[in-house]
Amino acid sequence: MIAALKTVAAVVAAAGLLYAMQRTTPGYSDITSPIVASGRQGEAVQASAFSFGVNTIRLARELATESFGRTKIFSTSGVWVVVVGEAEATYESLPLTVAEWLSRDGIRYALTDRVPATAGMMPVDRFEPGLPRPALIAFEVPEDAIEGGQVVVARSKIAPLDDEIRVSAEAIGAVEPRVTIRRNDGGPPWTLLP
């Protein structure tokens, strides 16, 4: 009788242990998710392979680009979020190909592909170690996704265990009627106009 009770107790203990392991073991997506470094707007956030900081964030109903004497105007059903930041590689040259706006609700909005790329605009630029460079990112997001949002920057979307920087958007002004990106011939690659 005692031997049977010991066997039942061992089976119950083993089942309890297996249940606990099943509930506490992280899933595959948790194990291979990016390594996140977080910071605030106005400071450079350092990850192992690169650093990124958000200087200014401007909101607009329309986004215009001026290039070679032509102006193109882009409208959206939401709001344009134009992020001016600075990126620098740490050890080797690398592109930063992923930029997303992460809303407070956890919804990710990818950077727009509607605006023609220019030097210094992600994802077309390569960043070098020791040479901080300006970075320009444009998103189209619903107006209710702006408050409490974060700018997310990564080298690649598909590389597991790679760096991801999240910068809290804190100093956001009012929505402007239009923001214009003007391409420059010399000096900084672009200028933002009111």
C-alpha positions as CSV (number, residue, x, y, z in Angstrom):
1,M,0.0,0.0,0.0
2,I,2.8,2.4,0.9
3,A,4.6,1.5,-2.3
4,A,1.5,2.3,-4.3
5,L,1.1,5.7,-2.5
6,K,4.8,6.5,-3.3
7,T,4.2,5.7,-7.0
8,V,1.1,7.8,-7.2
9,A,2.9,10.7,-5.3
10,A,5.8,10.4,-7.8
11,V,3.5,10.5,-10.8
12,V,1.6,13.5,-9.4
13,A,4.9,15.3,-8.6
14,A,6.2,14.6,-12.1
15,A,3.0,15.8,-13.7
16,G,3.1,18.9,-11.6
17,L,6.8,19.5,-12.6
18,L,6.0,19.0,-16.3
19,Y,3.0,21.4,-16.1
20,A,5.2,24.0,-14.4
21,M,7.9,23.7,-17.0
22,Q,5.3,23.9,-19.8
23,R,3.9,27.2,-18.4
24,T,7.2,28.9,-17.6
25,T,9.3,27.9,-20.7
26,P,9.5,30.8,-23.1
27,G,8.2,30.3,-26.6
28,Y,10.4,30.3,-29.7
29,S,9.6,33.9,-30.6
30,D,10.6,35.0,-27.1
31,I,13.9,33.2,-27.3
32,T,14.8,34.6,-30.8
33,S,13.3,38.0,-30.4
34,P,15.5,41.1,-30.8
35,I,17.6,42.4,-28.0
36,V,16.0,45.7,-27.1
37,A,17.7,48.9,-25.9
38,S,15.4,51.6,-24.9
39,G,15.8,55.4,-24.3
40,R,14.2,58.8,-24.5
41,Q,14.0,61.4,-27.2
42,G,17.0,63.7,-27.1
43,E,19.6,61.1,-26.1
44,A,21.6,58.6,-28.1
45,V,20.6,55.0,-27.3
46,Q,23.5,52.5,-27.6
47,A,23.0,48.9,-28.7
48,S,25.8,46.5,-29.4
49,A,26.1,47.2,-33.1
50,F,24.8,50.8,-33.5
51,S,23.5,53.8,-31.7
52,F,20.4,55.9,-32.6
53,G,18.9,59.0,-31.2
54,V,15.8,61.0,-32.0
55,N,16.3,64.7,-32.2
56,T,13.0,66.0,-33.4
57,I,9.6,64.7,-34.4
58,R,7.2,66.7,-36.6
59,L,3.6,65.9,-37.5
60,A,1.9,67.0,-40.6
61,R,-1.3,66.5,-42.7
62,E,0.8,66.7,-45.9
63,L,4.4,65.9,-46.7
64,A,6.1,67.6,-49.6
65,T,9.4,66.9,-51.2
66,E,11.4,69.5,-53.2
67,S,14.0,68.1,-55.5
68,F,15.5,69.3,-58.8
69,G,13.1,72.2,-58.9
70,R,10.0,70.1,-58.5
71,T,7.7,69.8,-55.6
72,K,5.6,66.6,-54.9
73,I,2.9,66.6,-52.3
74,F,1.9,63.5,-50.5
75,S,-1.3,63.3,-48.4
76,T,-2.5,60.7,-46.0
77,S,-5.7,59.6,-44.3
78,G,-3.8,59.8,-41.0
79,V,-0.8,62.0,-40.0
80,W,2.7,62.1,-41.3
81,V,5.3,61.6,-38.6
82,V,8.7,62.9,-39.7
83,V,11.5,61.8,-37.4
84,V,15.0,63.5,-37.5
85,G,17.6,61.5,-35.7
86,E,21.3,60.5,-35.8
87,A,22.7,57.1,-36.3
88,E,26.2,55.6,-35.9
89,A,27.6,52.1,-36.4
90,T,29.7,50.8,-33.6
91,Y,32.2,48.2,-35.1
92,E,31.4,47.8,-38.8
93,S,29.6,49.5,-41.6
94,L,25.9,48.6,-41.6
95,P,22.6,49.6,-43.0
96,L,19.6,50.2,-40.8
97,T,16.8,48.8,-42.9
98,V,13.9,48.7,-40.4
99,A,12.2,51.6,-38.8
100,E,8.7,51.4,-37.3
101,W,6.4,53.5,-35.2
102,L,5.2,51.4,-32.3
103,S,1.9,52.7,-30.9
104,R,1.0,52.5,-27.2
105,D,-1.4,49.7,-28.2
106,G,1.5,47.6,-29.6
107,I,0.6,48.2,-33.3
108,R,3.7,48.6,-35.5
109,Y,3.6,51.0,-38.5
110,A,6.4,50.6,-41.0
111,L,8.2,53.5,-42.6
112,T,6.6,54.8,-45.7
113,D,7.8,53.8,-49.1
114,R,5.8,56.5,-50.9
115,V,8.3,59.2,-50.4
116,P,11.3,59.1,-52.8
117,A,14.4,58.2,-50.9
118,T,17.2,60.7,-50.5
119,A,20.7,60.4,-48.9
120,G,20.4,60.3,-45.2
121,M,16.9,58.8,-45.4
122,M,16.4,55.4,-44.0
123,P,16.7,52.7,-45.3
124,V,19.0,53.8,-48.2
125,D,22.0,54.9,-46.1
126,R,24.9,52.9,-44.7
127,F,26.3,54.0,-41.3
128,E,29.9,53.9,-40.4
129,P,31.7,53.4,-37.1
130,G,32.8,56.7,-35.5
131,L,30.9,58.8,-38.0
132,P,27.5,59.9,-36.7
133,R,25.1,60.8,-39.5
134,P,21.7,62.4,-39.7
135,A,18.8,60.0,-40.4
136,L,15.4,60.9,-41.7
137,I,12.4,58.6,-41.3
138,A,8.8,59.2,-42.4
139,F,5.7,57.3,-41.2
140,E,2.0,57.4,-42.0
141,V,0.1,56.6,-38.8
142,P,-3.5,57.2,-37.6
143,E,-3.7,60.3,-35.4
144,D,-4.8,58.2,-32.3
145,A,-1.5,56.1,-32.6
146,I,0.8,59.1,-31.9
147,E,0.4,59.7,-28.2
148,G,2.7,57.4,-26.2
149,G,4.4,56.0,-29.4
150,Q,8.0,54.9,-29.9
151,V,10.4,55.0,-32.8
152,V,11.8,51.5,-33.4
153,V,15.0,51.1,-35.4
154,A,16.8,47.8,-36.3
155,R,19.4,46.5,-38.7
156,S,17.1,43.8,-40.1
157,K,13.6,42.5,-39.4
158,I,14.5,38.9,-39.9
159,A,17.7,38.5,-38.0
160,P,17.1,36.8,-34.7
161,L,18.8,38.0,-31.6
162,D,19.9,41.2,-33.3
163,D,19.7,44.7,-31.9
164,E,16.6,46.8,-31.7
165,I,16.5,50.4,-30.4
166,R,13.2,51.9,-29.1
167,V,13.1,55.6,-28.4
168,S,10.1,57.1,-26.6
169,A,8.5,60.0,-28.5
170,E,8.0,62.7,-25.9
171,A,8.5,66.2,-27.4
172,I,5.9,66.1,-30.2
173,G,4.4,69.4,-31.3
174,A,1.0,70.1,-32.8
175,V,0.0,68.7,-36.2
176,E,1.2,71.2,-38.9
177,P,-0.5,71.6,-42.3
178,R,2.6,70.7,-44.2
179,V,6.2,69.7,-43.7
180,T,8.6,69.9,-46.7
181,I,11.7,67.8,-47.2
182,R,14.2,69.8,-49.5
183,R,17.1,68.0,-50.9
184,N,20.4,69.9,-50.7
185,D,23.3,69.9,-53.1
186,G,25.9,70.3,-50.4
187,G,26.2,70.1,-46.6
188,P,23.4,68.1,-45.0
189,P,21.6,65.9,-47.5
190,W,18.2,67.5,-46.7
191,T,16.5,70.3,-44.9
192,L,13.0,70.3,-43.3
193,L,11.0,73.4,-44.0
194,P,7.8,74.5,-42.2
